[in-house]
Amino acid sequence: SSRQTERVLQVYFAGKRELSDDGCKVLAEGLQNKRTLKNLILSGCSRIGNKGFKALAEGLKINQTLTSINLSECYNIGDEGCKALAEGLKINRALTSIHVSGIIF
């Protein structure tokens, strides 16, 4: 079922340190199509850089069901990635919680 697919997506990316910019782009494309995903945990995905966060921001602009995202310990987010996420969050009205502990801005 669709609901089971969403659960698998959550579990698959939680703490996957090997997730990179390219993987994040694929994830962002999925965000544009997923209508029931509520929580996305990318904690510890330290290989995601500015390109990945820019792609994620584009997905957030379209997705209106995600309510929580955890980016804790995603150390490679730079100024460009932060700016892109901020732009995505300006448009996304569903997201109510974003976790960024362990990131130095």
N, C-alpha and C positions, 0 to 999 in steps of 0.2 A: 504494500500500500504506500501511498504518498507519505503518510506519517512516519512509516518505518524508514523510508529513504532519508527523511530529514534527520532522524536520530543518528543514522549511520554517518551522515555528513558532519554532524557535531562531534562525534567520537573520533572520526578519522583525523581531523585537523587539530584536536586538542593536544597541545604539547609536542607537535611534530616538528622537531628542530630542522628537519631537512626541507621543509616547505620553503621555496625560494620565490623570487619575483615572478617567474613563469607560472609556478603553481598558484600563486596569489591571483594572477590574471585569470586563470581558469576558474578559480573560486569566485572571483568578482562577476564573471559571466553567469555563473550559477545563481548568484544573489539576485541578478536581474530577472530570473525566471522562477525562483522559489517563492512561493506565496505563504508558506506556513512556518518557515524557519524563524524562531524567536531569539535564540541565543547562539552566538558564534564565539568559540574560544580559540584564540590564536596564541595564547600565553606560551612563551618560550620559543616562539618561531623567530629566532634571531637572524635567520638568513633573508628575511623579507626586508628589502631596502626601499628607496624612494619610488622606484618603478612599480613595485608591488603595492605600495600604499596608495599611489595614484590610481591604479586599477581598482583597488578596493573602494576608494572614494567614488569612482564612477558607478560602481555597483550600488553603493549606499544612496546615491542620488535617485536611483530608480526603485530600489527595494523599500517598501513601506510596511513590512511586517516584522523586521528584525528590531527587537527592543533592547538587546544587550550585546555588547561586544567586549571581549577581554583581550587587550593588547599588552598585558603585563610582560615584562622582560623581552619585548621585541626591540632589541638594542640598536638595530640598524636604521631606525626611522630618523631621517634627517629633516632639515628645514623644509625641503620641497614636499616630503611626505606629509609632514604636519600641516602645511598650507593646503595641500590637496584634501586631506581629511576634514579640515575646517570648512572648506568649500562644500564638500559632500554633506556635512552635518547641517549646513545652512538650509539645504533643500530637504533633507530627511527629517520628517516630523514624528516618526515612530520610535526612533532610538531614544531611550530614556537613561541608559546606563553605559558608560564607557570606562573600562578599568585600564589604567596605564601605570600601575606601580612598578618600580624598578627601572623606569625610563628617565634618563637625564635629558631635560630639554635645554 
